[in-house]
Amino acid sequence: MSPFASGPDTGTTNLVPPPPAPNPMPPASTHLNDHHQTCVTGGQGDGGMSPISPGPQATHLPPPGLTRPSTTTSSNSSGSPLAPAFVDHIANIFAIGDADRDLRQLLHVFMQIGLGLLRADLATRIFMVALLLCILREVRQFGAVLNNLQLFMEDLRHQWDSNFTCNSEQRAIIRIMANDMMFNPNRVAFTELHFDVISELEKNEDDFRFKNVFKNPARHAVVRALTKEIASSVRNGFRENVRDSVIGPKAMTLQDHVVHMTSRFKRGGIIPASELSLVTARLAILRRFALENPHVLNRAEPVAVDEPEDHSDGHDESEDPVPSPAQTRSASTSKRKRASTVTAPKKGEHFWAQVQDFFSARHASWTRRWDSPQWQAYIKQTLEMDYQRFKPAPVINAYMSDPNIDIESVPATAGASATGPGQFQVGSLASLVASMGGVPGPVDVNHQWSG
């Protein structure tokens, strides 16, 4: 069989082979295998060979996940970018105006970066970025407010430090501690009272609510000055109570003086039984020193507080407001004038300085132990002198005299025979009532008394 196809029916043989048939393109929606199967069919005429033509194509599905992307062009392709007006519209929705021009410009820059994305994807990303920029704007505003608040608090702190004063509770705590330490029977260093009060406050700053004070030098100085003034006022009040207990119309016995000073100065107003004798001895020594040195009784310490110094009536000025340093300086020329009976002594010549010198001299020669023979002899002598000078007034009971009664008029059977002090027989009391015309026997609770 000839390898050439026969030509038209002309009776001659075509010696030139025909051109190969073009390979038809597969549809866009089908995928061809790498190897095609072709079939040869018979030609026209007498056993001629027909040109090679493709046979029926077999469609093969790709494996999962290996599908080739479609080559069709989508309507949301990157060929048509978003308009700048869209970005401005999104910025207006989130109120990103002229005040936030940098944020609006950032949106436009982001749109230029995402030109290779699909329009829907780019629009979504621009919306999310606008939301984040809106949050960033709020953070900026909050940061500005916080910065202004910090500046305000700093200015307020400076103003507070320059005008810091203790409140009424802190002032009351200082005075209560000073009173209690002044009453301590073992205290003989009277002029150092304020140092001990400050030390106790620093140890218990959390309990006494002074935590905001001692960590600031300016406030510490204010509290230290106030404590010194209150301690001086407490010493003057203690001196006046000692003076009035031995001189003047308010003079009293040592026992009464102990009770009065305990209620006035002792914290809680109760003395432990173990301290009663020592408290009595020290108050007796102070009373004796006042009588032996009357020239120093009216030598008060300089006090720079606007409050009365006479605390003998038990008045407590713990709730009086404390003037600020500025007010104290401005009012320094208008301080209350002292009474004519009180003189301003020189340094070291006031009453408590003299008392402290007395105890220092006695400690140097008699030791610091109260149970030493010298101190015991001195205390015994002081107690005897105090008792002789301030004897307790006899207590007269106006009802101790017997009333005028006629014992003979009482029948013998009606007498109340005593069985002991304050005890009487019940039967004798009933007989006494019967003898006086009372109702003998049981008493009728429903009896109607005539008017």
C-alpha angles and dihedrals in degrees: 000000000000116000091222125084118243118250128224119313097275100122094251131099120239107226096187114085115235119249116265116266114255116255107246116233115248119240116271092241096055130074120217128215118241090245122054124203115221131186130206118226130193119269131229121282126010106002094307119164117249121220117272109267129178116263127218110312121234115221115220122192115223121239117272113279095017100085114137116237118257116259093214118115116243124219089236094055122136090257092092110046125199118272120246087238088069091057091048090050091053090047091052091051090058093042094244097159139162092298088063097041092142091058092049090050089051090058091055091049090052090052091053091050092052098050090117092061128088115270095245091048093047093047091052092049092049090052091052092047090050089053091051091048089052090055089047090054091053090049089052092052092047090049091053091050091047091050091052090048091052091051090049092050090049091052090045091052091052091049091047092050092050092049100031117148134169117254123237093266094052091046091051091051091053092050095046092051092047091050092049094048091047090053093050105119092217094058116106098147094084098160091058095058096114093055091057092047092052091048092052092048092052092051092052102030093137095050094044094042097242095124093114092053115054096049090061116067094207094053091042089058091051093051092045092053092046092049091052091052094048092047090052090049091050091051091050091050091049091049093051092050091052091047095049092048092064104024130049135009093315094062112136143173122277092252092053090046091054091052093047095048092046093055091043103045111010114099106242092009095252128109118208113240090241092060100042096091093046092048090050092048095050094047089049090053091050091049091050092048090051092052093046094046107036091153091073098044094091096043101108126185118253106265119192098193126104097236136100115269096209105096096158091109091060095249113156119207093192091120096052112112117255113233116236119245090256091051091046091054093046093048096043091102093052100053118143113271115239122244117269090246091061118073127195105242127205120260111293095013102089123107100268093045088056092047091050090051089051093054092044090055093047092048091052092055103026100033124241096275116106091207094060115119093247094052092044091053092046093049092048091051091047093051092050092049092048092050093049093048098043105033114177113256113249113258110234118198109204091204096059093092115091118245121237107266134164106230094178091064092064114089116243092237091053097054118118106239109209121226094185143330108320094357125113135174113259093216093057091053090055090050090051091053091048092050090054093057097272125147110275120219126014118356117240108229090200094054112132112222117214119233 
